[in-house]
Amino acid sequence: MKQKLRTALGVFLIVLAVITGPIPIIQGWMFFVAAIGVLGIEHPIIQWCLDQMRRFPFARKALDKLGIPKKAGDYPPGGPSTDV
């Protein structure tokens, strides 16, 4: 039950991100970051969203710069990098 509630909240946040993306007053990316926080980066819904974002060159550069892997299992051995 808890997992279903988290998934529903995450999907709601992603929908809010899509709706508020073109509105200049409310920034849509904040809702997407909140959805990643709720669901986790390895959740299939988040992975699908990241795959869709990688289709755009500016988003691909931003994701690569942030060190977000192309797939959940693409981390180097030892886990994600903690270099800041």
Phi and psi in radians as a Rosetta constraint file:
Dihedral C 1 N 2 CA 2 C 2 CIRCULARHARMONIC -1.108 0.35
Dihedral N 2 CA 2 C 2 N 3 CIRCULARHARMONIC -0.688 0.35
Dihedral C 2 N 3 CA 3 C 3 CIRCULARHARMONIC -1.150 0.35
Dihedral N 3 CA 3 C 3 N 4 CIRCULARHARMONIC -0.671 0.35
Dihedral C 3 N 4 CA 4 C 4 CIRCULARHARMONIC -1.151 0.35
Dihedral N 4 CA 4 C 4 N 5 CIRCULARHARMONIC -0.677 0.35
Dihedral C 4 N 5 CA 5 C 5 CIRCULARHARMONIC -1.142 0.35
Dihedral N 5 CA 5 C 5 N 6 CIRCULARHARMONIC -0.738 0.35
Dihedral C 5 N 6 CA 6 C 6 CIRCULARHARMONIC -1.107 0.35
Dihedral N 6 CA 6 C 6 N 7 CIRCULARHARMONIC -0.724 0.35
Dihedral C 6 N 7 CA 7 C 7 CIRCULARHARMONIC -1.130 0.35
Dihedral N 7 CA 7 C 7 N 8 CIRCULARHARMONIC -0.746 0.35
Dihedral C 7 N 8 CA 8 C 8 CIRCULARHARMONIC -1.100 0.35
Dihedral N 8 CA 8 C 8 N 9 CIRCULARHARMONIC -0.749 0.35
Dihedral C 8 N 9 CA 9 C 9 CIRCULARHARMONIC -1.121 0.35
Dihedral N 9 CA 9 C 9 N 10 CIRCULARHARMONIC -0.724 0.35
Dihedral C 9 N 10 CA 10 C 10 CIRCULARHARMONIC -1.107 0.35
Dihedral N 10 CA 10 C 10 N 11 CIRCULARHARMONIC -0.752 0.35
Dihedral C 10 N 11 CA 11 C 11 CIRCULARHARMONIC -1.132 0.35
Dihedral N 11 CA 11 C 11 N 12 CIRCULARHARMONIC -0.709 0.35
Dihedral C 11 N 12 CA 12 C 12 CIRCULARHARMONIC -1.047 0.35
Dihedral N 12 CA 12 C 12 N 13 CIRCULARHARMONIC -0.742 0.35
Dihedral C 12 N 13 CA 13 C 13 CIRCULARHARMONIC -1.149 0.35
Dihedral N 13 CA 13 C 13 N 14 CIRCULARHARMONIC -0.647 0.35
Dihedral C 13 N 14 CA 14 C 14 CIRCULARHARMONIC -1.162 0.35
Dihedral N 14 CA 14 C 14 N 15 CIRCULARHARMONIC -0.716 0.35
Dihedral C 14 N 15 CA 15 C 15 CIRCULARHARMONIC -1.087 0.35
Dihedral N 15 CA 15 C 15 N 16 CIRCULARHARMONIC -0.736 0.35
Dihedral C 15 N 16 CA 16 C 16 CIRCULARHARMONIC -1.068 0.35
Dihedral N 16 CA 16 C 16 N 17 CIRCULARHARMONIC -0.672 0.35
Dihedral C 16 N 17 CA 17 C 17 CIRCULARHARMONIC -1.104 0.35
Dihedral N 17 CA 17 C 17 N 18 CIRCULARHARMONIC -0.714 0.35
Dihedral C 17 N 18 CA 18 C 18 CIRCULARHARMONIC -1.200 0.35
Dihedral N 18 CA 18 C 18 N 19 CIRCULARHARMONIC -0.731 0.35
Dihedral C 18 N 19 CA 19 C 19 CIRCULARHARMONIC -1.182 0.35
Dihedral N 19 CA 19 C 19 N 20 CIRCULARHARMONIC -0.758 0.35
Dihedral C 19 N 20 CA 20 C 20 CIRCULARHARMONIC -1.537 0.35
Dihedral N 20 CA 20 C 20 N 21 CIRCULARHARMONIC -0.026 0.35
Dihedral C 20 N 21 CA 21 C 21 CIRCULARHARMONIC -0.985 0.35
Dihedral N 21 CA 21 C 21 N 22 CIRCULARHARMONIC -0.851 0.35
Dihedral C 21 N 22 CA 22 C 22 CIRCULARHARMONIC -1.397 0.35
Dihedral N 22 CA 22 C 22 N 23 CIRCULARHARMONIC -0.153 0.35
Dihedral C 22 N 23 CA 23 C 23 CIRCULARHARMONIC -1.467 0.35
Dihedral N 23 CA 23 C 23 N 24 CIRCULARHARMONIC 2.176 0.35
Dihedral C 23 N 24 CA 24 C 24 CIRCULARHARMONIC -1.279 0.35
Dihedral N 24 CA 24 C 24 N 25 CIRCULARHARMONIC -0.356 0.35
Dihedral C 24 N 25 CA 25 C 25 CIRCULARHARMONIC -1.346 0.35
Dihedral N 25 CA 25 C 25 N 26 CIRCULARHARMONIC -0.799 0.35
Dihedral C 25 N 26 CA 26 C 26 CIRCULARHARMONIC -1.842 0.35
Dihedral N 26 CA 26 C 26 N 27 CIRCULARHARMONIC 2.143 0.35
Dihedral C 26 N 27 CA 27 C 27 CIRCULARHARMONIC -1.429 0.35
Dihedral N 27 CA 27 C 27 N 28 CIRCULARHARMONIC 2.150 0.35
Dihedral C 27 N 28 CA 28 C 28 CIRCULARHARMONIC -1.230 0.35
Dihedral N 28 CA 28 C 28 N 29 CIRCULARHARMONIC -0.518 0.35
Dihedral C 28 N 29 CA 29 C 29 CIRCULARHARMONIC -1.128 0.35
Dihedral N 29 CA 29 C 29 N 30 CIRCULARHARMONIC -0.459 0.35
Dihedral C 29 N 30 CA 30 C 30 CIRCULARHARMONIC -1.131 0.35
Dihedral N 30 CA 30 C 30 N 31 CIRCULARHARMONIC -0.664 0.35
Dihedral C 30 N 31 CA 31 C 31 CIRCULARHARMONIC -1.224 0.35
Dihedral N 31 CA 31 C 31 N 32 CIRCULARHARMONIC -0.606 0.35
Dihedral C 31 N 32 CA 32 C 32 CIRCULARHARMONIC -1.183 0.35
Dihedral N 32 CA 32 C 32 N 33 CIRCULARHARMONIC -0.701 0.35
Dihedral C 32 N 33 CA 33 C 33 CIRCULARHARMONIC -1.116 0.35
Dihedral N 33 CA 33 C 33 N 34 CIRCULARHARMONIC -0.687 0.35
Dihedral C 33 N 34 CA 34 C 34 CIRCULARHARMONIC -1.119 0.35
Dihedral N 34 CA 34 C 34 N 35 CIRCULARHARMONIC -0.668 0.35
Dihedral C 34 N 35 CA 35 C 35 CIRCULARHARMONIC -1.127 0.35
Dihedral N 35 CA 35 C 35 N 36 CIRCULARHARMONIC -0.689 0.35
Dihedral C 35 N 36 CA 36 C 36 CIRCULARHARMONIC -1.108 0.35
Dihedral N 36 CA 36 C 36 N 37 CIRCULARHARMONIC -0.686 0.35
Dihedral C 36 N 37 CA 37 C 37 CIRCULARHARMONIC -1.122 0.35
Dihedral N 37 CA 37 C 37 N 38 CIRCULARHARMONIC -0.644 0.35
Dihedral C 37 N 38 CA 38 C 38 CIRCULARHARMONIC -1.330 0.35
Dihedral N 38 CA 38 C 38 N 39 CIRCULARHARMONIC -0.803 0.35
Dihedral C 38 N 39 CA 39 C 39 CIRCULARHARMONIC -1.560 0.35
Dihedral N 39 CA 39 C 39 N 40 CIRCULARHARMONIC -0.570 0.35
Dihedral C 39 N 40 CA 40 C 40 CIRCULARHARMONIC 1.653 0.35
Dihedral N 40 CA 40 C 40 N 41 CIRCULARHARMONIC 2.623 0.35
Dihedral C 40 N 41 CA 41 C 41 CIRCULARHARMONIC -1.243 0.35
Dihedral N 41 CA 41 C 41 N 42 CIRCULARHARMONIC -0.311 0.35
Dihedral C 41 N 42 CA 42 C 42 CIRCULARHARMONIC -1.643 0.35
Dihedral N 42 CA 42 C 42 N 43 CIRCULARHARMONIC 0.027 0.35
Dihedral C 42 N 43 CA 43 C 43 CIRCULARHARMONIC -1.196 0.35
Dihedral N 43 CA 43 C 43 N 44 CIRCULARHARMONIC 2.444 0.35
Dihedral C 43 N 44 CA 44 C 44 CIRCULARHARMONIC -1.008 0.35
Dihedral N 44 CA 44 C 44 N 45 CIRCULARHARMONIC -0.605 0.35
Dihedral C 44 N 45 CA 45 C 45 CIRCULARHARMONIC -1.152 0.35
Dihedral N 45 CA 45 C 45 N 46 CIRCULARHARMONIC -0.762 0.35
Dihedral C 45 N 46 CA 46 C 46 CIRCULARHARMONIC -1.155 0.35
Dihedral N 46 CA 46 C 46 N 47 CIRCULARHARMONIC -0.703 0.35
Dihedral C 46 N 47 CA 47 C 47 CIRCULARHARMONIC -1.087 0.35
Dihedral N 47 CA 47 C 47 N 48 CIRCULARHARMONIC -0.697 0.35
Dihedral C 47 N 48 CA 48 C 48 CIRCULARHARMONIC -1.105 0.35
Dihedral N 48 CA 48 C 48 N 49 CIRCULARHARMONIC -0.773 0.35
Dihedral C 48 N 49 CA 49 C 49 CIRCULARHARMONIC -1.076 0.35
Dihedral N 49 CA 49 C 49 N 50 CIRCULARHARMONIC -0.747 0.35
Dihedral C 49 N 50 CA 50 C 50 CIRCULARHARMONIC -1.140 0.35
Dihedral N 50 CA 50 C 50 N 51 CIRCULARHARMONIC -0.659 0.35
Dihedral C 50 N 51 CA 51 C 51 CIRCULARHARMONIC -1.094 0.35
Dihedral N 51 CA 51 C 51 N 52 CIRCULARHARMONIC -0.700 0.35
Dihedral C 51 N 52 CA 52 C 52 CIRCULARHARMONIC -1.171 0.35
Dihedral N 52 CA 52 C 52 N 53 CIRCULARHARMONIC -0.660 0.35
Dihedral C 52 N 53 CA 53 C 53 CIRCULARHARMONIC -1.164 0.35
Dihedral N 53 CA 53 C 53 N 54 CIRCULARHARMONIC -0.585 0.35
Dihedral C 53 N 54 CA 54 C 54 CIRCULARHARMONIC -1.173 0.35
Dihedral N 54 CA 54 C 54 N 55 CIRCULARHARMONIC -0.180 0.35
Dihedral C 54 N 55 CA 55 C 55 CIRCULARHARMONIC -1.240 0.35
Dihedral N 55 CA 55 C 55 N 56 CIRCULARHARMONIC -0.351 0.35
Dihedral C 55 N 56 CA 56 C 56 CIRCULARHARMONIC -1.769 0.35
Dihedral N 56 CA 56 C 56 N 57 CIRCULARHARMONIC 2.242 0.35
Dihedral C 56 N 57 CA 57 C 57 CIRCULARHARMONIC -0.991 0.35
Dihedral N 57 CA 57 C 57 N 58 CIRCULARHARMONIC -0.720 0.35
Dihedral C 57 N 58 CA 58 C 58 CIRCULARHARMONIC -1.187 0.35
Dihedral N 58 CA 58 C 58 N 59 CIRCULARHARMONIC -0.618 0.35
Dihedral C 58 N 59 CA 59 C 59 CIRCULARHARMONIC -1.265 0.35
Dihedral N 59 CA 59 C 59 N 60 CIRCULARHARMONIC -0.659 0.35
Dihedral C 59 N 60 CA 60 C 60 CIRCULARHARMONIC -1.077 0.35
Dihedral N 60 CA 60 C 60 N 61 CIRCULARHARMONIC -0.743 0.35
Dihedral C 60 N 61 CA 61 C 61 CIRCULARHARMONIC -1.104 0.35
Dihedral N 61 CA 61 C 61 N 62 CIRCULARHARMONIC -0.737 0.35
Dihedral C 61 N 62 CA 62 C 62 CIRCULARHARMONIC -1.149 0.35
Dihedral N 62 CA 62 C 62 N 63 CIRCULARHARMONIC -0.733 0.35
Dihedral C 62 N 63 CA 63 C 63 CIRCULARHARMONIC -1.161 0.35
Dihedral N 63 CA 63 C 63 N 64 CIRCULARHARMONIC -0.685 0.35
Dihedral C 63 N 64 CA 64 C 64 CIRCULARHARMONIC -1.156 0.35
Dihedral N 64 CA 64 C 64 N 65 CIRCULARHARMONIC -0.688 0.35
Dihedral C 64 N 65 CA 65 C 65 CIRCULARHARMONIC -1.143 0.35
Dihedral N 65 CA 65 C 65 N 66 CIRCULARHARMONIC -0.622 0.35
Dihedral C 65 N 66 CA 66 C 66 CIRCULARHARMONIC -1.354 0.35
Dihedral N 66 CA 66 C 66 N 67 CIRCULARHARMONIC -0.196 0.35
Dihedral C 66 N 67 CA 67 C 67 CIRCULARHARMONIC 1.402 0.35
Dihedral N 67 CA 67 C 67 N 68 CIRCULARHARMONIC 0.401 0.35
Dihedral C 67 N 68 CA 68 C 68 CIRCULARHARMONIC -1.416 0.35
Dihedral N 68 CA 68 C 68 N 69 CIRCULARHARMONIC 2.140 0.35
Dihedral C 68 N 69 CA 69 C 69 CIRCULARHARMONIC -1.196 0.35
Dihedral N 69 CA 69 C 69 N 70 CIRCULARHARMONIC 2.775 0.35
Dihedral C 69 N 70 CA 70 C 70 CIRCULARHARMONIC -1.198 0.35
Dihedral N 70 CA 70 C 70 N 71 CIRCULARHARMONIC -0.615 0.35
Dihedral C 70 N 71 CA 71 C 71 CIRCULARHARMONIC -2.321 0.35
Dihedral N 71 CA 71 C 71 N 72 CIRCULARHARMONIC 2.842 0.35
Dihedral C 71 N 72 CA 72 C 72 CIRCULARHARMONIC -1.053 0.35
Dihedral N 72 CA 72 C 72 N 73 CIRCULARHARMONIC -0.568 0.35
Dihedral C 72 N 73 CA 73 C 73 CIRCULARHARMONIC -1.603 0.35
Dihedral N 73 CA 73 C 73 N 74 CIRCULARHARMONIC 0.161 0.35
Dihedral C 73 N 74 CA 74 C 74 CIRCULARHARMONIC -1.491 0.35
Dihedral N 74 CA 74 C 74 N 75 CIRCULARHARMONIC 0.111 0.35
Dihedral C 74 N 75 CA 75 C 75 CIRCULARHARMONIC -1.161 0.35
Dihedral N 75 CA 75 C 75 N 76 CIRCULARHARMONIC 2.582 0.35
Dihedral C 75 N 76 CA 76 C 76 CIRCULARHARMONIC -1.199 0.35
Dihedral N 76 CA 76 C 76 N 77 CIRCULARHARMONIC 2.826 0.35
Dihedral C 76 N 77 CA 77 C 77 CIRCULARHARMONIC -0.980 0.35
Dihedral N 77 CA 77 C 77 N 78 CIRCULARHARMONIC 2.362 0.35
Dihedral C 77 N 78 CA 78 C 78 CIRCULARHARMONIC 1.747 0.35
Dihedral N 78 CA 78 C 78 N 79 CIRCULARHARMONIC -0.021 0.35
Dihedral C 78 N 79 CA 79 C 79 CIRCULARHARMONIC 1.727 0.35
Dihedral N 79 CA 79 C 79 N 80 CIRCULARHARMONIC -3.071 0.35
Dihedral C 79 N 80 CA 80 C 80 CIRCULARHARMONIC -1.201 0.35
Dihedral N 80 CA 80 C 80 N 81 CIRCULARHARMONIC 2.652 0.35
Dihedral C 80 N 81 CA 81 C 81 CIRCULARHARMONIC -1.234 0.35
Dihedral N 81 CA 81 C 81 N 82 CIRCULARHARMONIC 2.460 0.35
Dihedral C 81 N 82 CA 82 C 82 CIRCULARHARMONIC -1.909 0.35
Dihedral N 82 CA 82 C 82 N 83 CIRCULARHARMONIC 0.256 0.35
Dihedral C 82 N 83 CA 83 C 83 CIRCULARHARMONIC -1.177 0.35
Dihedral N 83 CA 83 C 83 N 84 CIRCULARHARMONIC 2.355 0.35
